[in-house]
Amino acid sequence: MWIISIYAISLAALLLPLGAIGDRWGRRPVLLTGLAVFAVVSAAAGLATSTEVMLVARLLSGVARR
């Protein structure tokens, strides 16, 4: 259950703070950084060999998605 839910929880929890960072630093740099981080952690989630690695990768993908 946590593997599915942790993505939505991290995305919802950081939506407003990361949106404010995007307003402050500019939307394009924050978007490109988020896309790069999302690509790396998605690959890590796909190659995960343990539950802990999968949970951390899904958590970071929710953070990077904003």
Wavefront OBJ file of the C-alpha trace (Angstrom):
o trace
v 0.000 0.000 0.000
v 2.778 2.451 0.842
v 4.448 2.012 -2.545
v 1.312 3.338 -4.240
v 0.361 5.977 -1.662
v 3.740 7.579 -0.963
v 3.836 9.214 -4.403
v 0.508 10.996 -3.902
v 1.314 11.955 -0.306
v 4.649 13.553 -1.197
v 3.159 15.301 -4.239
v 0.277 16.755 -2.219
v 2.436 17.744 0.749
v 4.941 19.693 -1.324
v 2.684 21.173 -3.990
v 2.436 24.655 -2.450
v 6.014 25.008 -1.125
v 7.570 23.875 -4.401
v 5.173 26.088 -6.323
v 6.447 29.041 -4.310
v 10.031 28.041 -5.135
v 9.031 27.943 -8.800
v 7.623 31.461 -8.526
v 10.777 32.695 -6.814
v 13.458 31.025 -8.972
v 11.522 30.854 -12.231
v 9.287 28.167 -13.610
v 11.599 26.914 -16.348
v 14.632 26.047 -14.160
v 12.415 24.361 -11.576
v 10.586 22.417 -14.298
v 13.809 21.213 -15.921
v 15.286 20.233 -12.553
v 12.125 18.351 -11.659
v 12.120 16.514 -14.990
v 15.749 15.479 -14.592
v 15.214 14.252 -11.022
v 12.002 12.471 -12.045
v 13.801 10.639 -14.854
v 16.596 9.471 -12.558
v 14.337 8.288 -9.742
v 11.956 6.602 -12.177
v 14.880 4.581 -13.490
v 15.878 3.804 -9.901
v 12.328 2.642 -9.155
v 12.368 0.427 -12.201
v 15.656 -1.136 -11.152
v 14.863 -1.352 -7.432
v 16.012 -4.532 -5.746
v 14.327 -3.933 -2.395
v 11.192 -2.400 -0.976
v 13.133 0.383 0.724
v 14.724 1.520 -2.527
v 11.315 1.471 -4.215
v 9.735 3.547 -1.430
v 12.483 6.171 -1.551
v 12.323 6.321 -5.347
v 8.543 6.767 -5.323
v 8.828 9.434 -2.614
v 11.400 11.374 -4.626
v 9.385 11.014 -7.822
v 6.441 12.653 -6.061
v 8.697 15.474 -4.933
v 10.202 15.919 -8.393
v 6.842 15.791 -10.164
v 5.925 19.240 -8.925
l 1 2 3 4 5 6 7 8 9 10 11 12 13 14 15 16 17 18 19 20 21 22 23 24 25 26 27 28 29 30 31 32 33 34 35 36 37 38 39 40 41 42 43 44 45 46 47 48 49 50 51 52 53 54 55 56 57 58 59 60 61 62 63 64 65 66
